[in-house]
Amino acid sequence: MDKDRMIGSAKVVKGKAKVAVGKAVGDAKLEAKGQADKVEGKVQNAVGHIKDTIRDV
């Protein structure tokens, strides 16, 4: 497993936590940062998946 996939997955989890906390305390800015972290993590996870696929060919 490529390190980008692990880091990306961690960012998605961190983003989900930020979104939940932001909603709970009514902090729209924190919620938006969480959404951005989730997107960034998903992109990084996809890059890692592509690297794994290329490496397996």
Secondary structure in CASP SS format (residue, H / E / C, confidence):
PFRMAT SS
TARGET T0000
AUTHOR 0000-0000-0000
METHOD secondary structure of the structure
MODEL  1
M C 1.00
D C 1.00
K H 1.00
D H 1.00
R H 1.00
M H 1.00
I H 1.00
G H 1.00
S H 1.00
A H 1.00
K H 1.00
V H 1.00
V H 1.00
K H 1.00
G H 1.00
K H 1.00
A H 1.00
K H 1.00
V H 1.00
A H 1.00
V H 1.00
G H 1.00
K H 1.00
A H 1.00
V H 1.00
G C 1.00
D C 1.00
A H 1.00
K H 1.00
L H 1.00
E H 1.00
A H 1.00
K H 1.00
G H 1.00
Q H 1.00
A H 1.00
D H 1.00
K H 1.00
V H 1.00
E H 1.00
G H 1.00
K H 1.00
V H 1.00
Q H 1.00
N H 1.00
A H 1.00
V H 1.00
G H 1.00
H H 1.00
I H 1.00
K H 1.00
D H 1.00
T H 1.00
I H 1.00
R H 1.00
D H 1.00
V C 1.00
END
